[in-house]
Amino acid sequence: MSASRRPRRGRVTAIAAAVAAAALAAGLTTGCDAVDKALDCVQTADAIADSVTDLQQAVQNAADDPARADASLDSIEKSLREIDAKTDDADVDQAVDHLDKALDNVRSAIRNGDETPDVSPVTDAAGELTKVCTS
């Protein structure tokens, strides 16, 4: 009798392994979308951080070259639109809104002739976005 149980046990093991593999594959496929979105968020947040650094430097010279500050602001806003299009996370949306408002304030300050607008709210909001994307 033990000889007839071994083929059956092998068949059951093979079926169980196939079912487990199928379940794992389905889970990985579903999980990949979330991972891809998270990676997109992190990569875009990283690009925003680089743009914020550029903005800080541009703002120091805003009186001499306001176009450079505008270009930095435009770059950050473009990245924000990318994040907004790729995610539907409420925390990310809120962080994007905070950063967008901070950018608007800096842009307004530059247009109103402020030679050294405060970019610390932009830096803080970019940090918030990075934190949300990586948590």
N, C-alpha and C positions, 0 to 999 in steps of 0.2 A: 503493500500500500504506500509505503513512503516513496517508492519510485514514481508512482502516478501523481503524487502531490508536488513533486519538484517541478515538473513541466507547468503545472497549474500555477504554482507560486511564481515561477519565472514569467509566465504570461501576465499575471496580476501585477507583478513588479513593473513589467514593461508598459502596461496600460497606465499604471499610476505615474510612472515617469513621463509618459507622453502627455497625460492630463496636466501634470505639474509644469511641464515645459510650455504647454499652451497657455496656461494661466500666467506664468511668468512673462511670456512674450506679450500677452495682452496687457499686463500690468506695466511692463516697460514701455510699450507703445503709448499708453495713456500718460504715464509719468514723464515721458520725454517731452511732451508738449509743455508741461509745467516747468521742466528743467530748461528747455529752450527759452521760454519766456523769462525765467529768472536770469539766465545768462545774458539775454538781450538787455535786460534792465541793468545788470551790473556793468556790461560793456558800455552802454550808453551813459550811465552815471559816471563811469570813469572818463569818458569823453567830455562830459560836462565839467568834471573836476579840472581837466586840462584847460578847458575854455574859461573857467573861472579864474585860473591862474593867469591866462592871457588877459582877461578882463582887468584884473588887478593891476597888471603892468600898463595896460592901455589907459586906465583911468588916471594913473599917475601922470600921464602925458596928454590927458584929454584936452587941455587948453591948446596944445600944439597940434594934436592930431585926433580930432573928434571922430573922424571916419574909422579909425582903428578901434575905438571903443564901440562904435556902432556895429562894426563887423564882429566883434567878440560877442556882443549881445545877440546879434542875429544867429551866430553859431550855436549859442546855448539854447536859444528859442527853437532852432531846428531840431536839436537833440531832444528837447522836451516834447516836441510833436511826435518824434519817433517813439519815445517811451509811451506817450499817451495812446498811440495807435496800437502798440503791441501788448498792452496789459489792461486788465479790467480790475485790478486790485485797488480797493478803496484807499488804503494807506499810501500807495504809490500816487494815486490821483491827487490826494491831499498834499503830498510833498511837492508834486509838480505844480499845483496851484500856488503854493507858498513861494516857490522859486520864481514862477512867472510874475507874481506880484512884486517881488523884490527886484526883478529885472526891469519891470515897468518903472519903478521908483528911481532906479539908477538912470534909465534912459531919460526920464523927465528931468532929473537933476542936471544932466549934461545939456539937454536942450535949453534949460533955463540959465545956463551959464555957470553952473557950479563947477569950479575947476578941480575940486577933489571930492566927488560924491562918495558917500559911505557905501562901500561894497560888502560890509560885514553881514548884512542881512542876506545877501546873495550867497556868501560863503557858508553861512549857517544853514540856509535852505538846501544848498547843494550837499552839505554834510548829512542833513536829514534824509534826503533822497537816497544817498549812498547807503545809509543805515537801513532804510526800508528795503532797498533792493537786496541787501546781503543778509537780511534776517529771515 
